[in-house]
Amino acid sequence: MKTFLFFVLLLAFAPMGYSQTLTSRIVDGQTGEAVPFATIVTGVNKGTISNEEGYFSLEAGGLDSGNVRISCMGYETLDIPAASLGENEILRLNPAAIRLNEVRIGERIPDADEIIRKVNENIPINYSLDERNYTFFYRESDYMNWEQLDLEVEKDSELGKEQLEKAREELNALGRYITDSNPVSFFDFNGVYRDLKDTSLIWVDRATELVDAKNDFTMDKLQERAQKIVLSHLDTTQTYKVKTGIITVEDSISMSDEMRQSDDGDSISTKSLNRRISDVLALAGFENENRLGDFLNADLYRYELLKPTYFNGYYVYAVQFSPRKRKAHFGGTLYIDATSFAVLKTDYQYAKGRTGQSVNLKLLLGVKYIENMDRGTMIFQADDTGKYHPYYIQKEYGNYVYLHRSLKFIENSASRKKVLFDFLLEGGVREKESILIRPSIPLDTQASEGDILVQKLDSYQPTIWQDTEIIAPLEEMKNFKIVND
């Protein structure tokens, strides 16, 4: 807590303009369209990446005196003197002309299956598989879109007519508000991650969250808020048994206790944060059942060689993959360096007609769930030893949810009065995780333990991340603002 107070005071009294943040946008030199996921290198193990809208941000005070190098798959590399980089600058990348590299003249270009075999053979040479240390910046963006929300107190509930109408009015208002809101939240944190193969350690520097507590519409929160409306019209001196169908949810709840429940705290466990980083990095692992490892498994996927491209002036194979077996769910493209056979980039998504896990107990239990979106990008970059490391990973996934639940509140009294409540929810949830990673030397510090304080924000504040390599926010995040009633 003392550390947090010191940080707030430091921000409050720090001299204005200590370090200027330069925000630029990268566009296609021919079409003018945004170029996402371009790598911006400002020094050894320093730099950032352009977001989906082509924007990136750099701290002017942290730039070296040399060039800023901007590169992206399929484009010519652009070198700019750091001193000439200005605010709100538009940077244009020219598409690279596809031509046979001189080294390849007279050589036979391998077919797609041969290329994938070469990739697998060279994994121990190209990638660091031992202990790894990274600095990272992580962002999670959550979106909810509830298309239908019906909340109803049934007529045969033992409420007075006036109470019944009041409860229905409040529930209908909540339903309209939620379906019109389409809420979004953002969670950022940064630090150092140490991968020790059989375990991992994390040191967290800072964590922030943009979320409107009024618009926290997870399924549990939705049911809780609707349930509280019903509870507010019951006798607060009594306790009640809650049943859904024939299943007892709680043996006994007190109305007065329920109405006094407080909001969630302002901290999060480092164990949870460690798991998030580990899960995202596992996508780029080469072991079986890791996402990238599966894409390189010829038993699961078939391959087709596409038109080659260039990255940083080097010839790159583009290999399309698609499911060979039923257990393979994805399709996409692997971009592979033609000399080292290292995977430089991977784009993937569910293949046509494929989805993730699904549960359909709509008629039996009133539940239906389908994982209908899973797509992402992985980008690797070589360090000064020639070993490749993950540089940027983004995963976006979503699901369709249908939940129909009837609740019965039974008073624990001789009269055993009953209130029947019907809850129907249908819509979708989408979550996006992005992580910017750079190799780092091990820090002489203890790993974070216990809980980390999360700084709650009511609008995006770029000064919080001053002097930190971050992923530039999208417009939706920059425009986020909590309006207090």
C-alpha positions in Angstrom: 0.0 0.0 0.0 2.8 2.4 0.8 4.4 1.7 -2.5 1.1 2.5 -4.3 0.7 5.8 -2.4 4.3 6.8 -3.2 3.6 6.1 -6.9 0.5 8.2 -6.9 2.3 11.1 -5.2 5.1 10.7 -7.7 2.7 11.1 -10.6 1.0 14.1 -9.0 4.1 16.1 -8.4 6.3 15.0 -11.3 7.4 17.8 -13.7 5.1 17.9 -16.7 6.7 17.0 -20.0 9.4 14.9 -18.5 9.4 12.6 -21.5 7.4 13.2 -24.6 5.4 10.3 -26.0 5.6 10.1 -29.8 2.6 8.4 -31.5 2.9 7.5 -35.1 0.9 5.5 -37.6 2.1 3.0 -40.2 0.2 2.7 -43.4 0.5 0.9 -46.7 2.4 3.1 -49.1 0.0 2.2 -52.0 -3.4 1.8 -50.4 -3.1 4.0 -47.3 -4.6 1.3 -45.2 -3.3 0.6 -41.7 -0.4 -1.9 -41.3 -0.9 -3.9 -38.1 1.8 -5.9 -36.2 4.8 -4.1 -37.7 7.9 -4.4 -35.5 9.6 -1.2 -34.4 13.1 -1.7 -33.2 14.7 1.2 -31.3 17.8 -0.5 -30.0 19.1 -3.9 -28.7 16.1 -5.7 -27.2 14.2 -2.5 -27.3 11.1 -1.6 -29.3 7.4 -2.1 -29.8 4.8 -3.2 -32.3 2.0 -1.4 -34.2 -1.5 -2.2 -33.1 -4.4 -3.3 -35.3 -5.0 0.3 -36.4 -1.3 0.8 -37.3 -0.5 3.0 -34.3 2.6 2.7 -32.1 4.0 4.9 -29.3 7.6 5.6 -28.3 9.1 7.6 -25.5 11.3 10.3 -27.1 13.7 10.3 -24.1 14.3 6.6 -24.5 15.3 6.6 -28.1 18.9 5.8 -29.1 20.7 8.3 -31.3 20.7 5.9 -34.2 17.9 4.7 -36.5 14.5 3.4 -35.8 13.9 0.3 -37.9 10.3 -0.6 -39.0 9.7 -3.9 -40.6 6.6 -6.0 -41.5 6.0 -9.2 -43.4 5.6 -8.4 -47.1 6.9 -4.8 -46.9 10.3 -3.2 -47.5 12.1 -2.3 -44.3 12.1 1.4 -43.3 15.0 3.0 -41.4 14.3 6.4 -39.9 16.8 8.6 -37.9 15.4 8.6 -34.4 15.9 12.4 -34.2 13.5 12.9 -37.1 10.6 10.9 -35.7 7.8 13.3 -34.9 4.4 13.3 -33.2 1.3 12.1 -35.2 3.5 11.2 -38.1 2.3 9.0 -40.9 4.9 6.4 -42.0 4.4 4.6 -45.3 5.7 1.1 -45.9 6.1 0.0 -49.5 5.1 -3.5 -50.5 8.2 -5.6 -51.3 8.4 -6.7 -54.9 8.4 -10.6 -55.0 11.4 -11.8 -57.0 13.7 -14.9 -56.7 16.6 -14.2 -54.3 19.9 -14.5 -56.1 20.9 -17.3 -53.7 18.0 -19.4 -55.0 18.8 -19.1 -58.7 19.3 -22.6 -60.0 18.2 -24.2 -56.8 15.1 -26.3 -56.4 12.5 -24.7 -54.1 11.3 -27.4 -51.6 7.7 -28.3 -51.5 5.5 -27.5 -48.5 6.0 -30.8 -46.7 9.8 -30.6 -47.0 9.8 -27.1 -45.6 7.8 -28.2 -42.5 10.2 -31.1 -42.0 13.1 -28.6 -42.2 11.4 -26.4 -39.6 11.0 -29.3 -37.2 14.6 -30.4 -37.7 16.0 -26.9 -37.0 13.9 -26.1 -33.9 16.8 -26.9 -31.5 19.1 -24.7 -33.5 16.8 -21.8 -34.1 15.0 -21.4 -30.7 16.1 -21.1 -27.1 14.5 -24.0 -25.3 16.4 -23.7 -22.0 15.8 -21.2 -19.2 14.3 -18.0 -20.6 13.9 -14.5 -19.1 11.6 -11.9 -20.6 10.3 -8.4 -19.9 6.7 -8.2 -21.0 3.6 -6.0 -21.4 0.3 -7.8 -21.3 -3.2 -6.5 -22.2 -6.5 -8.2 -21.9 -9.6 -6.7 -23.5 -13.1 -8.2 -22.7 -16.3 -7.6 -24.7 -19.8 -8.7 -23.9 -22.8 -8.5 -26.2 -26.0 -9.8 -24.7 -28.7 -10.0 -27.4 -31.4 -11.2 -25.2 -32.0 -10.9 -21.4 -35.4 -11.8 -20.0 -35.9 -11.4 -16.3 -39.3 -12.3 -14.9 -40.9 -12.8 -11.6 -43.7 -15.3 -12.2 -47.3 -14.6 -11.4 -47.8 -17.3 -8.8 -45.1 -15.8 -6.6 -46.4 -14.9 -3.2 -45.7 -11.2 -3.6 -48.3 -8.5 -3.4 -49.5 -7.0 -6.6 -47.7 -3.7 -6.0 -44.4 -5.5 -5.1 -44.7 -7.8 -8.1 -45.2 -4.9 -10.6 -42.3 -3.0 -9.0 -40.0 -6.0 -9.2 -40.9 -6.6 -12.9 -40.4 -2.9 -13.7 -36.9 -2.9 -12.1 -35.9 -6.2 -13.8 -37.1 -5.0 -17.3 -35.1 -1.8 -16.8 -32.0 -3.8 -15.9 -32.5 -6.0 -19.0 -32.9 -3.1 -21.4 -29.8 -1.3 -19.9 -27.6 -4.4 -20.2 -28.6 -5.3 -23.8 -28.0 -1.7 -24.9 -24.6 -1.4 -23.1 -22.3 -3.8 -24.9 -19.7 -3.3 -22.1 -16.0 -3.5 -22.5 -13.1 -3.7 -20.0 -9.3 -3.5 -20.3 -6.6 -4.9 -18.0 -2.9 -4.2 -18.4 0.2 -5.3 -16.5 3.9 -5.5 -17.0 7.0 -7.0 -15.5 9.5 -9.8 -15.8 8.8 -13.4 -16.5 11.2 -16.3 -15.9 10.6 -19.7 -17.6 12.5 -22.5 -15.8 10.9 -25.3 -17.9 9.3 -27.1 -15.0 8.1 -23.9 -13.3 7.9 -20.2 -13.9 8.4 -17.0 -11.8 7.0 -13.6 -12.3 7.8 -10.1 -11.0 5.0 -7.6 -11.6 5.8 -3.9 -11.9 2.3 -2.4 -12.3 -1.3 -3.4 -13.1 -4.2 -1.2 -14.2 -7.8 -1.8 -15.1 -10.4 0.1 -17.1 -13.8 -1.1 -16.1 -17.1 0.4 -15.2 -18.4 -1.4 -12.2 -21.9 -0.6 -13.3 -21.3 -2.5 -16.5 -19.8 -5.7 -15.0 -22.1 -8.0 -16.9 -20.5 -11.4 -16.5 -23.1 -14.2 -16.2 -22.5 -14.5 -12.5 -22.8 -10.8 -11.9 -25.9 -10.6 -14.1 -27.7 -13.2 -12.1 -26.5 -11.7 -8.8 -27.8 -8.2 -9.8 -31.2 -9.6 -10.9 -31.4 -11.8 -7.9 -30.8 -8.8 -5.6 -33.7 -7.0 -7.2 -35.9 -9.9 -6.3 -34.5 -10.1 -2.8 -35.1 -6.4 -2.2 -38.8 -7.2 -2.3 -38.7 -10.0 0.2 -38.8 -10.0 4.0 -35.2 -9.1 5.0 -35.8 -10.6 8.5 -36.2 -14.1 7.1 -33.8 -16.6 5.5 -34.6 -18.4 2.3 -33.7 -21.7 0.6 -32.9 -21.3 -3.1 -33.6 -24.0 -5.6 -33.2 -24.3 -9.4 -35.3 -27.1 -10.6 -34.7 -30.0 -8.2 -31.2 -28.8 -7.2 -30.6 -26.8 -4.0 -28.2 -24.0 -4.8 -27.8 -22.8 -1.2 -29.2 -24.3 2.0 -30.0 -21.0 3.5 -29.3 -17.3 2.6 -30.1 -14.2 4.6 -31.6 -11.3 2.7 -30.0 -8.7 4.9 -26.5 -10.3 4.4 -27.0 -10.5 0.6 -27.9 -6.9 0.4 -24.8 -5.9 2.3 -22.3 -7.7 0.0 -19.4 -5.5 -1.1 -17.8 -5.1 -4.5 -14.7 -7.1 -5.4 -11.4 -5.9 -4.1 -8.7 -3.9 -5.9 -6.1 -6.7 -6.0 -5.3 -9.8 -8.0 -3.1 -12.8 -7.2 0.3 -13.1 -8.8 -0.4 -16.8 -9.3 -3.3 -15.7 -11.6 -1.1 -13.3 -13.5 1.7 -15.9 -13.9 -0.8 -18.3 -15.3 -2.0 -15.8 -17.9 1.6 -15.2 -19.2 2.4 -18.9 -19.1 -0.8 -19.8 -21.1 -0.2 -17.2 -23.8 3.5 -18.2 -24.2 2.5 -21.8 -24.4 0.7 -21.0 -27.7 4.1 -20.4 -29.3 5.6 -23.6 -27.9 6.8 -26.4 -30.1 5.8 -29.3 -28.0 2.9 -31.5 -28.9 -0.5 -30.1 -27.9 0.8 -26.6 -27.9 -0.8 -24.5 -30.6 2.3 -23.9 -32.8 3.6 -27.4 -32.2 0.4 -28.8 -33.5 0.5 -26.6 -36.6 3.8 -28.2 -37.4 2.5 -31.7 -37.0 2.1 -33.3 -40.4 -0.1 -36.0 -38.9 -2.7 -33.4 -38.0 -2.3 -30.8 -40.8 -1.8 -30.7 -44.6 0.4 -28.0 -46.2 0.4 -25.9 -49.3 3.1 -23.6 -50.5 1.8 -20.1 -51.3 3.4 -17.1 -53.1 6.7 -16.2 -51.3 7.3 -12.9 -49.5 10.0 -10.9 -47.9 10.8 -9.8 -44.3 13.7 -7.5 -43.5 15.0 -8.2 -47.0 15.1 -12.0 -46.5 13.2 -14.5 -48.7 10.3 -16.0 -46.8 8.2 -19.1 -47.6 4.5 -18.7 -46.9 3.0 -22.2 -46.1 -0.8 -22.5 -45.7 -2.0 -25.2 -43.3 -5.4 -26.8 -43.0 -6.8 -29.7 -41.0 -5.9 -33.2 -42.1 -7.6 -35.0 -39.2 -10.8 -34.4 -37.3 -8.9 -33.4 -34.1 -7.2 -30.5 -35.9 -9.4 -27.4 -35.7 -7.4 -24.6 -37.3 -6.3 -23.1 -40.6 -3.8 -20.4 -41.3 -0.4 -19.4 -42.7 3.2 -20.1 -41.4 5.9 -17.6 -42.6 9.2 -19.4 -42.6 12.7 -17.9 -43.2 14.1 -19.6 -46.4 17.6 -19.9 -45.0 17.3 -20.8 -41.4 13.8 -22.5 -41.6 12.7 -20.6 -38.5 9.1 -19.7 -38.2 8.9 -15.9 -38.2 5.2 -15.4 -38.0 2.0 -17.5 -37.8 -1.6 -16.3 -38.4 -4.4 -18.8 -37.5 -8.1 -19.1 -37.0 -10.8 -21.8 -36.8 -10.9 -23.7 -40.1 -14.2 -23.6 -42.1 -16.8 -25.7 -40.3 -14.7 -26.1 -37.2 -15.4 -24.8 -33.7 -14.0 -25.4 -30.2 -15.8 -27.1 -27.3 -19.5 -27.1 -27.3 -22.2 -28.1 -24.8 -25.9 -28.3 -25.8 -28.1 -29.1 -22.8 -30.7 -26.5 -23.8 -33.7 -28.8 -23.3 -32.5 -30.7 -20.3 -30.7 -28.0 -18.2 -31.3 -24.8 -20.2 -27.6 -24.4 -21.1 -25.9 -24.1 -24.5 -22.3 -23.1 -25.1 -20.2 -22.9 -28.2 -16.6 -21.7 -28.6 -17.1 -20.0 -32.0 -14.0 -17.9 -32.3 -10.3 -18.6 -31.8 -7.8 -16.7 -33.9 -4.4 -15.1 -33.4 -1.0 -14.1 -34.5 2.5 -15.1 -33.2 5.6 -13.2 -34.2 9.2 -14.3 -33.5 12.3 -12.2 -33.5 16.0 -13.2 -33.4 18.3 -11.9 -30.6 21.9 -10.9 -31.0 22.9 -14.6 -30.7 20.7 -15.6 -33.6 18.2 -17.5 -31.4 14.5 -16.7 -32.0 12.1 -15.8 -29.3 8.4 -14.9 -29.2 8.1 -11.1 -29.7 4.4 -10.6 -30.0 1.5 -13.0 -29.4 -2.2 -12.1 -29.7 -5.1 -14.5 -29.1 -8.7 -13.6 -29.6 -11.5 -16.0 -28.7 -15.2 -15.9 -28.2 -18.2 -18.0 -27.4 -22.0 -18.1 -27.7 -23.9 -18.6 -24.5 -27.5 -19.5 -23.8 -28.6 -19.9 -20.2 -32.1 -20.4 -19.0 -32.6 -20.9 -15.3 -35.6 -20.8 -13.0 -35.0 -20.0 -9.3 -37.3 -20.6 -6.4 -36.9 -18.7 -3.1 -38.6 -20.6 -0.3 -39.0 -18.9 3.0 -37.6 -20.8 6.0 -40.8 -20.3 8.0 -44.0 -22.2 8.8 -45.7 -20.4 5.9 -42.9 -21.4 3.5 -43.8 -18.5 1.1 -42.4 -18.9 -2.4 -41.1 -16.5 -5.0 -40.4 -17.8 -8.5 -37.8 -16.1 -10.7 -37.0 -16.9 -14.4 -33.6 -15.9 -15.9 -32.9 -16.2 -19.6 -29.7 -15.0 -21.1 -28.4 -15.3 -24.7 -25.4 -13.6 -26.3 -21.7 -13.7 -26.8 -18.5 -13.0 -24.9 -15.2 -12.1 -26.7 -11.8 -11.8 -25.1 -8.5 -10.7 -26.6 -5.1 -11.2 -25.0 -2.0 -9.5 -26.3 1.6 -9.7 -25.1 4.7 -7.9 -26.1 7.9 -9.8 -25.0 11.6 -9.0 -25.1 14.5 -11.1 -23.9 15.9 -9.9 -20.6 18.7 -10.7 -18.2 17.6 -12.3 -15.0 16.7 -9.6 -12.4 18.3 -9.7 -9.0 14.9 -9.5 -7.3 12.4 -11.8 -5.6 9.5 -13.0 -7.6 6.2 -11.3 -6.7 4.1 -13.3 -4.3 0.6 -12.9 -2.9 -1.6 -10.2 -4.3 -0.8 -7.2 -6.5 -2.7 -4.0 -6.2 -4.7 -3.1 -9.4 -5.0 0.6 -10.1 -8.6 1.2 -11.2 -9.0 3.9 -13.8 -12.0 5.8 -15.1 -10.3 6.7 -18.4 -7.1 5.8 -20.2 -4.1 7.6 -18.8 -0.9 7.3 -21.0 1.3 8.9 -18.4 0.9 5.8 -16.2 3.0 3.8 -18.7 5.6 6.5 -19.3 9.1 5.1 -20.0 7.6 1.6 -20.6 7.4 -0.3 -23.9 3.7 -0.9 -24.3 1.2 -1.9 -27.0 -0.4 1.2 -28.2 -4.1 1.4 -27.2 -6.9 1.1 -29.8 -9.3 4.0 -30.3 -11.9 2.2 -28.2 -9.6 2.1 -25.3 -8.4 5.7 -25.6 -12.1 6.8 -25.7 -13.1 4.7 -22.7 -14.5 6.9 -19.9 -16.7 6.2 -16.9 -19.6 8.7 -16.7 -20.6 9.1 -13.0 -24.3 9.5 -12.5 
